[in-house]
Amino acid sequence: MTNPVIPDITLNDGTTIPQLGYGLFKVDSDQAERRVSEALEVGYRHIDTARIYGNEEGVGRAIASSGIPRDQLFVTTKLWNDDQGRDRVDAALDASLERLGLDRVDLYLIHWPAPGNGKYVETWERFVELPATGRVTSVGVCNFLEPHLRDIIDATGVRPVVDQIEQHPYLQQPELDAYLREQEIRTEAWGPLAQGKTDLFEEPAVVAAAEAHGKSPAQIILRWHLDKGNIVFPKTNSVERMRENLDVFDFTLTPDEFAAITALDRGPSGRVSADPLEVN
């Protein structure tokens, strides 16, 4: 397989992001440099990390040693809950940049609304000012529900470019999805394969599509996300899986296949990770 051409998605601030990337959630710090180097070698150009993952340094070393021009890479990191508050954002961003060895990230996200802390609005008020500093190109959020999004948009008049939320066929959050589309906020799906915690790959709709297209169940689910318009960044420690996860651009699901997978939604009971209302 030759390196694929990964489509770009245009964000509401006019910038673009590769639709498929490599995620660093639960990649150990001492493995991050190797994994990111492997991902870049097989063709990924979009890297998604976070302060709380504890692997920004490894990501930075891999980027530095890759030889890939900076303008060909898209790097995301995230502000952790403890660093929320207008007076804390800049120090947290600078620390992340230092660990990454970069003078700029392409996308900086508020990791959780952490509603119990009551600081996500003032945090966003500072976030919208960051692009003017040159250290951040675009700003967005993770795990924000519609009320949180309305709060920050009402306070600033500025919409996040993305909302990175848990999304997979078992948890689709259609009402939130509809609001995001209305606001031209792109959905980034974390846990796109339900973190391997479910029997999703054994669902008849997934298996039938995999057999029809000569693909794996994981590839079918990733294609479902892409056909849906999601930005997605599966995590794996296997180079073989990295290549497999990229090999999803030579087919699309039929309308019936897409509908059958979409029909798997379980509502809130499909959640495999934390509820945004409970993380502070």
C-alpha positions as CSV (number, residue, x, y, z in Angstrom):
1,M,0.0,0.0,0.0
2,T,1.3,3.4,-0.9
3,N,0.7,6.3,1.4
4,P,-2.8,7.5,0.8
5,V,-4.0,11.1,0.1
6,I,-5.9,12.0,3.2
7,P,-8.8,14.4,2.6
8,D,-8.7,17.8,4.3
9,I,-11.7,19.2,6.1
10,T,-12.3,23.0,6.1
11,L,-13.0,24.4,9.5
12,N,-15.2,27.4,10.3
13,D,-12.2,29.7,10.6
14,G,-11.1,28.9,7.1
15,T,-8.2,26.6,8.1
16,T,-8.0,22.9,7.1
17,I,-7.4,19.7,9.0
18,P,-6.6,16.2,7.7
19,Q,-9.7,14.1,8.2
20,L,-7.8,11.1,9.5
21,G,-5.0,11.3,12.1
22,Y,-3.1,9.4,14.7
23,G,-4.3,9.6,18.4
24,L,-2.0,9.3,21.4
25,F,-4.5,8.6,24.2
26,K,-2.9,5.9,26.5
27,V,0.3,5.7,24.5
28,D,3.0,5.5,27.2
29,S,5.5,8.4,27.3
30,D,8.4,6.1,26.7
31,Q,6.7,4.7,23.6
32,A,5.3,7.9,22.1
33,E,8.4,8.9,20.1
34,R,8.6,5.6,18.4
35,R,4.9,5.3,17.7
36,V,4.6,8.8,16.3
37,S,7.7,8.2,14.1
38,E,6.1,5.1,12.8
39,A,2.9,6.9,12.1
40,L,4.6,9.7,10.2
41,E,6.6,7.1,8.2
42,V,3.5,5.3,7.1
43,G,1.7,8.5,6.0
44,Y,-0.1,10.2,9.0
45,R,0.3,14.0,9.1
46,H,-2.3,14.8,11.8
47,I,-1.2,14.0,15.4
48,D,-3.6,14.4,18.4
49,T,-2.1,14.5,21.9
50,A,-2.9,16.3,25.2
51,R,-1.1,17.5,28.3
52,I,-2.8,14.9,30.5
53,Y,-1.6,12.0,28.2
54,G,2.0,12.7,29.5
55,N,3.6,12.1,26.1
56,E,4.0,15.5,24.5
57,E,7.8,15.3,24.8
58,G,7.9,12.1,22.8
59,V,5.6,13.5,20.2
60,G,7.9,16.5,19.9
61,R,11.0,14.4,19.5
62,A,9.4,12.4,16.8
63,I,8.4,15.5,14.9
64,A,11.8,17.0,15.2
65,S,13.5,13.9,13.9
66,S,11.0,13.3,11.1
67,G,12.4,15.8,8.6
68,I,8.9,16.6,7.6
69,P,8.4,20.4,7.1
70,R,6.3,21.8,9.9
71,D,3.7,23.2,7.5
72,Q,2.9,19.7,6.4
73,L,2.0,18.5,9.9
74,F,-1.1,19.2,11.9
75,V,-0.6,19.0,15.7
76,T,-3.3,19.1,18.3
77,T,-2.9,19.3,22.1
78,K,-5.3,20.1,24.9
79,L,-5.6,22.1,28.1
80,W,-6.3,20.0,31.2
81,N,-9.0,20.8,33.7
82,D,-6.6,21.9,36.4
83,D,-5.3,24.7,34.1
84,Q,-8.7,26.2,33.3
85,G,-9.1,29.9,34.1
86,R,-8.2,33.0,32.2
87,D,-5.0,33.5,34.2
88,R,-3.8,30.0,33.8
89,V,-4.2,29.3,30.1
90,D,-1.1,31.0,28.8
91,A,1.3,29.2,31.1
92,A,-0.3,25.8,30.3
93,L,0.0,26.5,26.6
94,D,3.6,27.6,26.9
95,A,4.5,24.5,28.8
96,S,2.9,22.3,26.2
97,L,4.7,24.1,23.4
98,E,8.0,23.6,25.3
99,R,7.4,19.9,25.8
100,L,6.4,19.6,22.1
101,G,9.4,21.6,21.0
102,L,7.2,23.8,18.8
103,D,6.5,27.5,18.7
104,R,2.9,26.8,17.5
105,V,0.2,24.2,17.6
106,D,-2.4,23.9,14.8
107,L,-5.3,23.2,17.2
108,Y,-5.6,23.9,21.0
109,L,-8.6,22.4,22.8
110,I,-10.2,22.7,26.2
111,H,-10.2,19.0,27.2
112,W,-13.4,18.9,29.2
113,P,-16.0,21.6,30.2
114,A,-15.5,20.5,33.8
115,P,-18.8,22.2,34.8
116,G,-18.2,21.7,38.5
117,N,-15.2,24.0,38.3
118,G,-17.2,26.8,36.7
119,K,-14.3,28.1,34.6
120,Y,-15.0,26.9,31.0
121,V,-16.5,30.2,29.9
122,E,-13.6,32.4,31.1
123,T,-11.2,29.8,29.7
124,W,-12.8,30.1,26.3
125,E,-12.7,33.9,26.6
126,R,-8.9,33.6,26.7
127,F,-8.8,30.8,24.1
128,V,-10.4,33.0,21.4
129,E,-7.6,35.5,21.9
130,L,-4.8,32.9,21.4
131,P,-4.6,32.8,17.6
132,A,-3.6,36.5,17.6
133,T,-0.5,35.5,19.6
134,G,0.8,33.2,16.9
135,R,1.2,30.3,19.2
136,V,-2.1,28.6,18.2
137,T,-3.7,28.5,14.7
138,S,-7.2,27.3,15.7
139,V,-9.1,26.8,19.0
140,G,-11.8,24.3,19.9
141,V,-13.2,22.1,22.6
142,C,-13.7,18.5,23.7
143,N,-16.6,16.9,25.4
144,F,-18.8,20.0,25.4
145,L,-22.5,19.4,25.3
146,E,-24.9,21.9,23.8
147,P,-25.5,24.0,26.9
148,H,-21.7,24.4,27.4
149,L,-21.3,25.4,23.7
150,R,-24.2,27.9,23.9
151,D,-22.5,29.4,27.0
152,I,-19.2,30.0,25.4
153,I,-20.6,31.2,22.0
154,D,-23.0,33.6,23.8
155,A,-20.1,35.0,25.9
156,T,-17.7,35.6,23.0
157,G,-19.5,35.3,19.7
158,V,-16.8,32.8,18.6
159,R,-17.6,29.2,17.8
160,P,-15.1,26.5,18.4
161,V,-13.8,25.0,15.1
162,V,-14.3,21.4,16.5
163,D,-15.9,19.6,19.4
164,Q,-14.0,16.4,20.1
165,I,-16.6,14.0,21.5
166,E,-16.9,10.3,22.2
167,Q,-18.6,9.0,19.1
168,H,-19.0,5.6,17.5
169,P,-22.0,3.5,16.2
170,Y,-23.1,2.7,19.7
171,L,-23.0,6.3,20.9
172,Q,-23.9,8.8,18.2
173,Q,-25.4,11.8,20.2
174,P,-27.6,12.8,17.2
175,E,-29.0,15.9,18.9
176,L,-25.6,17.2,19.7
177,D,-24.4,16.3,16.2
178,A,-27.3,18.3,14.7
179,Y,-26.4,21.4,16.8
180,L,-22.8,21.1,15.8
181,R,-23.8,21.0,12.1
182,E,-26.0,24.0,12.6
183,Q,-23.1,25.9,14.1
184,E,-20.6,24.7,11.5
185,I,-18.6,23.1,14.3
186,R,-16.9,19.9,13.0
187,T,-17.2,16.7,15.0
188,E,-14.0,15.0,16.0
189,A,-14.7,11.4,17.1
190,W,-12.6,10.1,19.9
191,G,-13.0,6.4,20.8
192,P,-14.1,5.9,17.2
193,L,-13.9,2.1,17.5
194,A,-15.6,2.1,21.0
195,Q,-12.1,1.6,22.5
196,G,-12.3,-2.1,21.9
197,K,-14.7,-2.5,24.9
198,T,-17.7,-3.8,23.0
199,D,-18.9,-6.4,20.5
200,L,-19.2,-3.7,17.8
201,F,-17.0,-5.6,15.3
202,E,-19.3,-8.6,15.6
203,E,-22.4,-6.8,14.6
204,P,-24.0,-8.4,11.5
205,A,-24.2,-5.0,9.8
206,V,-20.5,-4.4,10.3
207,V,-19.5,-8.0,9.4
208,A,-21.6,-7.9,6.2
209,A,-20.1,-4.7,5.0
210,A,-16.6,-6.0,5.8
211,E,-17.2,-9.1,3.7
212,A,-18.7,-7.1,0.9
213,H,-15.7,-4.7,0.6
214,G,-12.9,-7.1,1.6
215,K,-12.1,-4.9,4.6
216,S,-11.8,-5.5,8.4
217,P,-14.6,-4.5,10.7
218,A,-12.4,-1.7,12.1
219,Q,-11.9,-0.3,8.6
220,I,-15.7,-0.4,8.0
221,I,-16.3,1.6,11.2
222,L,-13.6,4.2,10.3
223,R,-15.2,4.5,6.8
224,W,-18.6,5.0,8.5
225,H,-17.0,8.0,10.4
226,L,-15.5,9.4,7.2
227,D,-18.7,9.0,5.3
228,K,-20.5,10.8,8.1
229,G,-18.1,13.7,7.8
230,N,-16.3,13.1,11.1
231,I,-12.6,13.9,11.8
232,V,-11.2,10.7,13.3
233,F,-7.8,9.6,14.8
234,P,-7.7,6.0,15.9
235,K,-5.0,5.0,18.4
236,T,-2.9,1.9,18.0
237,N,0.6,0.6,19.0
238,S,0.8,-1.6,15.9
239,V,2.4,-0.4,12.6
240,E,0.3,-3.0,10.8
241,R,-2.8,-1.4,12.3
242,M,-1.6,2.0,11.5
243,R,-1.4,1.0,7.9
244,E,-4.8,-0.7,8.0
245,N,-6.4,2.3,9.5
246,L,-5.1,4.4,6.6
247,D,-6.3,1.9,4.0
248,V,-9.9,3.3,4.0
249,F,-9.9,5.7,1.1
250,D,-10.5,3.2,-1.8
251,F,-14.2,2.5,-1.0
252,T,-17.3,4.0,0.5
253,L,-20.2,2.4,2.2
254,T,-23.4,2.0,0.3
255,P,-26.4,3.9,1.6
256,D,-27.9,0.7,3.0
257,E,-24.7,-0.3,4.7
258,F,-24.3,3.2,6.2
259,A,-27.9,3.1,7.4
260,A,-27.6,-0.3,8.9
261,I,-24.5,0.8,11.0
262,T,-26.2,4.0,12.0
263,A,-29.1,2.0,13.3
264,L,-26.8,0.5,15.9
265,D,-27.0,3.6,18.1
266,R,-27.8,2.7,21.8
267,G,-28.2,6.2,23.0
268,P,-26.5,7.2,26.4
269,S,-26.2,3.5,27.3
270,G,-23.7,3.1,24.5
271,R,-21.1,5.3,26.2
272,V,-17.9,3.5,27.0
273,S,-16.1,6.3,28.8
274,A,-16.7,9.2,31.1
275,D,-19.8,11.4,31.0
276,P,-18.9,15.1,30.4
277,L,-21.2,16.2,33.2
278,E,-19.2,14.1,35.7
279,V,-15.6,15.0,34.8
280,N,-14.2,18.0,36.8
